[in-house]
Amino acid sequence: MSARVHLRNLAFNWGGHAATLLVMFFLSPYIVGKLDAVSYGIWSLLNVLTGYMGIFDLGVRASVGRHVALYLGKDDPVGVDETIRSGFGFFSLVGVLILLVGILLGWLFPILFDGVSSKDYDTVRVLLPLMVVNVWLSAIAAIYSSVLAAHDRFDIARGVDVIVLIVRTIGTIYVLKNSWGLWGLVITVIVGNVCAVAGNWFFARRVHNGLKSFPFCYKKIRLKELFSYGIAVFIINSAVKMIGQSDLVVVGIFLSVADVREYSVGAMLVLYTSTFLKIIVRTYFPAIQRAIARQKREEVIELFSRQMNISIFFGVIVYLGYAFFSEPFIYLWMGQPSFGRQSVEASSQIMGILAFASLPMIYINPIGGILAAMGRIRSAAWVSLGEALTNLFFSIVAVTFFDLGLLGVAYATLLARFVVSGVAMPCLFCQVMSIKLVEIFKNWFLPGLLAMLCFAGLCYLSHYFYTPQTWLSFLLNVLIVAIVGALFLVKIIFTQESLFLKWRKRGG
């Protein structure tokens, strides 16, 4: 498949996520202003716990997407059909378990988290099971969406996402304007996911001839395939949720529910952007998986090189930009009577630390995609789990023994990322691709490091000599820095011949 098609798909995927970022940017201050600190903290924790429920899919939803693309590459329509129906069969059973766990967590919520008033007890105990229903709905929608992705119809998949986003945005504004509070927010999420299921099902049937959801398939060979790949994805997803969301849980348990708001605001944009960069890997993954199924190794290497260059280019600009411009951004974005100067400073510090902690993901994400496509996902899974446990341990120690508060939790994330995944993932990649680590450093990490230093210097100079006070001056300042920095990065990144192209030329 041509680079032009991949760039088109990437543009649609980025466009869809950019729309989500745009809505989040304008809607988050509105939600913060409409909910008090405790209610916003409860809403954040409800989303975190609901996110944890997603691990009960045991990686099957990702495994369905991988095997649909694999069997399409092998031109095996029976394999595609049975994979899809096996996925639906699995989720028809696991949905009941997820609901029971949601009910249990709803009753335990006031006991686990400090600062929840007695008037909110009954509300939380009903809303959490309702939120858990969304886990099941999103899993069903994801299977239909994976069919579209396997056919490289990211344009349709992202179109459905945008429609769902519009529904949820209008619904959120309406319910908060009419003082429906947490109840209204939960209802809006449910309605949005119902639309996602319906939209993806409608278009998946037209893209994939003969698409069947029923009867459910429980063949041993299909379930074994799904779980063989899915368990490793389950470990990775669990680790990612621990890394990205356990911080809020630690803050809620060891500090207070109200403090969750400051940490959540600081982490929000960084977490959304991490998804933005993962989209690069997701966009190229179906093509890489099909190339591996057809044993076209040179095509795999070429695809990997493309996504790596894109990841470095955008990752450096975005994450270093967040790190250096966090305080004026948070002040302009969230500054209001209910979110004072002290809250702005705390959130901006969190944002800066987590932005630096995300820099290794520029490399880790593409490496993880190749390992997954080549069947080495279990190794990556154990690395992710190791990072998650290390992060959790460091966070608890930082808060309880060193009394570092919110900053301690953020620094724990940074330290765990660099010490565990930042070291282990490149080593795994060298092993799989039979390349020496010193070659990786000289030909790959060094250009990336040079790009980071150049852009960091540019950001520092801008930050040192000028502090924007309005949105217009802020945006102009960021735009100038981004354009000038991009010119340097293009020269450093895209004009250097890829290590893998050199390796291919000499018959690697």
C-alpha positions, -999 to +999 in steps of 0.1 A: +000+000+000+013+035-009+026+060+016-002+083+003-029+060+015-012+056+049-010+094+052-046+097+043-056+072+070-033+089+095-049+123+086-084+109+093-073+093+125-056+124+137-085+145+126-109+124+147-088+126+177-081+163+172-119+169+173-119+151+206-091+172+219-108+204+207-140+194+225-121+185+257-103+218+256-135+239+256-157+215+276-134+207+305-134+242+320-172+242+316-175+210+335-151+222+362-171+254+366-205+235+369-193+209+394-177+215+428-143+200+436-157+169+453-183+162+425-156+166+398-133+144+418-161+117+420-167+120+382-130+116+375-128+085+398-159+070+382-142+072+348-110+057+363-128+028+378-149+022+347-117+023+327-103-005+350-134-026+341-121-026+306-094-050+316-120-078+319-121-080+281-088-099+285-074-082+254-100-099+232-112-067+215-076-059+204-071-095+194-102-095+172-088-065+154-054-081+149-068-115+136-094-098+113-065-080+096-044-112+097-070-133+080-078-106+054-041-107+046-043-144+042-075-141+021-093-164+046-130-153+048-139-181+072-112-171+096-125-135+095-161-145+101-154-169+130-131-144+146-158-117+146-185-140+160-161-154+186-155-119+199-192-113+202-196-146+220-170-138+245-184-104+254-219-118+257-206-138+287-181-113+302-207-085+303-225-101+333-192-104+353-184-067+346-218-056+358-214-076+391-180-061+398-194-026+390-222-031+416-196-042+442-173-013+436-203+011+438-209+000+473-172+001+483-166+036+467-175+057+498-153+034+520-123+035+497-121+073+490-118+100+515-140+131+512-172+116+498-202+130+517-231+108+529-255+125+505-235+111+476-234+075+487-266+063+470-258+083+439-224+067+434-237+032+442-262+035+413-241+055+388-210+032+389-230+001+377-245+023+350-211+035+339-199-001+337-226-009+311-207+015+288-177-009+290-198-036+273-212-011+248-178+002+239-164-033+234-192-042+209-186-009+190-149-016+190-154-050+172-174-034+144-149-005+142-120-030+140-136-045+108-136-010+093-099-005+103-089-039+089-103-027+055-084+006+059-117+025+061-105+048+089-124+076+072-157+059+080-146+048+115-135+083+125-167+098+109-188+077+133-166+088+162-172+125+153-210+119+152-208+103+187-186+131+199-212+157+188-240+138+206-220+136+238-209+172+236-245+186+231-257+162+258-231+173+283-238+210+279-276+204+281-275+183+313-251+205+331-270+237+320-301+221+335-283+211+367-286+173+362-251+169+376-235+135+377-267+117+367-269+137+335-233+131+326-237+093+330-268+093+308-250+113+281-222+087+280-246+058+277-265+075+248-232+082+230-221+046+232-254+034+219-249+056+189-213+043+185-226+007+184-253+015+158-231+036+136-202+011+134-225-018+128-243+000+100-211+008+081-192-024+089-220-044+072-215-023+040-177-025+040-174-062+048-197-084+027-214-112+047-207-097+081-223-117+108-227-111+145-248-142+152-248-170+160-220-167+185-189-188+178-173-208+206-149-229+186-119-239+206-094-230+179-108-195+175-110-188+213-074-201+217-062-177+190-080-148+206-067-155+241-032-164+230-027-129+217-053-113+239-038-122+273-006-104+264-027-073+254-046-077+286-014-074+306-004-043+286-038-027+290-038-034+327-003-019+330-013+012+309-044+018+331-023+014+362+003+039+349-023+064+335-051+060+361-037+046+393-021+080+400-056+094+405-065+064+427-034+070+448-042+107+451-079+099+461-069+074+487-038+089+503-045+126+498-082+136+491-109+134+464-106+172+460-069+169+451-079+145+422-092+176+404-057+193+403-039+161+392-066+153+366-065+187+350-027+185+348-026+150+334-056+154+310-040+169+280-009+147+283-030+115+284-051+126+254-020+134+235-005+099+242-035+085+225-029+109+196+006+095+191-005+059+195-028+065+166+003+066+144+010+029+154-027+020+150-029+035+116+001+015+103-006-017+122-031-033+098-008-028+069+022-041+089+002-071+101-008-080+065+027-076+053+040-100+080+012-124+071+025-123+035+061-125+047+071-092+031+099-082+054+111-053+034+077-038+034+075-042+072+108-024+077+097+005+054+064+009+072+081+009+105+106+036+094+078+059+083+059+057+115+090+062+136+100+094+118+065+108+122+064+098+159+097+115+167+087+147+148+054+153+164+063+138+198+092+161+204+071+192+194+041+183+215+056+169+247+084+196+250+058+222+242+036+210+270+066+209+294+077+245+288+043+262+282+022+244+309+018+272+333+004+299+310-017+273+292-033+260+325-038+296+337-056+307+305-075+274+302-087+268+337-083+300+355-116+309+372-129+316+408-134+279+414-099+270+401-076+296+417-039+304+413-027+277+437-046+251+417-032+264+384+004+261+397-002+226+410-018+214+377+009+231+355+037+214+375+019+180+371+015+187+334+052+195+329+065+165+348+042+141+329+051+156+296+088+148+302+077+113+314+060+108+280+091+114+259+103+077+258+068+068+244+080+084+211+101+053+206+083+028+228+050+030+208+064+021+174+086-007+189+055-021+207+036-022+174+063-042+156+066-066+186+029-072+186+027-077+148+056-102+150+040-122+178+063-110+205+037-091+224+041-111+256+076-098+261+063-062+257+034-071+281+058-080+309+078-049+304+046-028+307+035-046+338+069-041+354+066-003+347+031-002+361+040-019+394+072+002+397+051+033+391+025+023+417+052+015+443+071+047+438+039+067+439+028+053+473+063+057+487+065+093+475+032+102+491+034+082+524+071+082+533+085+114+517+053+135+519+058+148+483+021+151+476+009+155+440+044+162+426+056+129+442+030+109+423+040+126+390+077+121+396+071+084+403+056+081+368+086+097+352+111+076+371+093+043+363+090+051+326+127+059+321+140+031+343+118+002+331+103+006+296+128+032+284+155+006+288+138-027+282+118-020+250+148-010+229+167-041+241+138-063+231+136-046+197+173-052+191+168-089+199+139-093+175+155-073+146+190-087+152+206-053+156+232-042+181+222-017+207+251+006+199+238+009+163+204+018+176+219+046+197+241+060+170+217+059+142+183+063+159+184+076+195+211+102+188+191+121+161+161+120+183+181+133+213+195+161+191+160+170+180+149+172+216+178+194+227+173+218+198+136+222+204+140+224+242+165+252+237+141+271+215+112+266+240+134+278+269+144+310+251+108+317+243+097+310+278+125+330+294+120+362+273+083+363+270+053+353+291+019+355+272-010+370+291-038+364+266-050+335+244-040+355+212-004+361+224-001+326+237-012+310+204+010+333+184+040+325+206+034+287+204+028+289+167+061+307+160+081+283+182+064+252+165+071+265+130+107+274+137+112+241+156+096+221+129+121+234+103+150+222+125+134+189+131+127+182+095+164+187+088+174+164+117+149+136+113+136+133+078+168+140+059+188+113+077+188+079+060+170+054+082+191+028+099+167+002+086+171+013+051+209+010+055+204-024+070+181-035+042+206-024+015+234-045+030+211-076+031+201-076+068 
